[in-house]
Amino acid sequence: MRYACLGITTLLFLVTFNSAFAKARFMPKGELIETAEIIAVVEVTKINDASAQGTHWTYRQAAEGLTVRTLKGQLPMRFIIHARKNFICACATYEANARYLVFLHREGKLVTTVNHQLG
């Protein structure tokens, strides 16, 4: 009985406080949509190595591309999304000549994904 109580207590602790200790968490769809300043379908045309410092992260990739369709906010016809941040376990990486649905926000002067690689 003692072990059952300890197991239940541990499980409740982990479920209740799990996101408090996490550096990255996965937002539910509604929160992702609400948090994004920009939601768009984009065509990435070129990938460049970068070393751009945002408010919180350093980004090692600059994805250049064209806006196909904007669903929320404003994204110029030609844009740069900074990706591949120095938080390696949860970061977006783009490939050239590919189309993406992106959820973006501004981090200082940079445009980056919301919710790490899920943005």
Buried (B, 14 or more C-beta within 10 A) or exposed (E): EEEEEEEEEEEEEEEEEEEEEEEEEEBEEEEBBEEBBBBBBBEBEEBEEBEBBBEEBBBBBBBBBBBEEBBBEEBEEEBBBBBBBEEEEBBBEBEEEEEBEBBBBEBEEBBBBBBBBBB
